[in-house]
Amino acid sequence: MVAGRWRASSGRGRGLRIAAAVVVGATVGAACGDDDGGSGLTKEEFIEAADAICARYEERLDALGEELAADATLEDVARLFLDEGLPLFREQIAELRALEAPEADAEDLARLWDDLEEATEDLEQAVEEDPQGTLSGELDPFAEQRATAQEYGFEECGSD
């Protein structure tokens, strides 16, 4: 997951790291079914393609976290998260949505992408209204999706 990779010894950008971990950790998951559904990618191919997307976005988010100055305020973290972090999350969800899901999992994955987009909107609103409370590390609105992603078999998406 992103959170561990964003932690610097100075602790800078902690809130952005936490927010990134929340969203990135949950970007893939809740699909059930077998992988012999006919058209589309197999489950294994889908996992491989999705994990590649998640790894690429984790690198981009890591780099974004490194942009923060050592003396960054919570307001600085919140602004960077809102201005640059959330657009990356939305791009990632769009790329994951564009993958050809295994036929047996397509409806579940479409529902997941919808849920993630809605949760991202909620997270954005929460950061705007209460950056301290939202970025404090207590919030994890995607815990269930992260667990499901791990159960599904992803290694990068939803990993700790």
Protein Blocks (a to p, Z undefined) as FASTA:
>chain_A
ZZlmmpcfklpaklmmmmmmmmmmmmgcjdgddfknogajdfklmmmmmmmmmmmmmmmm
mmmmmmpcfklcfklmmmmmmmmmmmmmmmmmmmmmmpccdfklmmmmmmmmmmmmmmmm
mmmmmmmmmmmlmmnopaccklmmmmmmmmnopakgopZZ
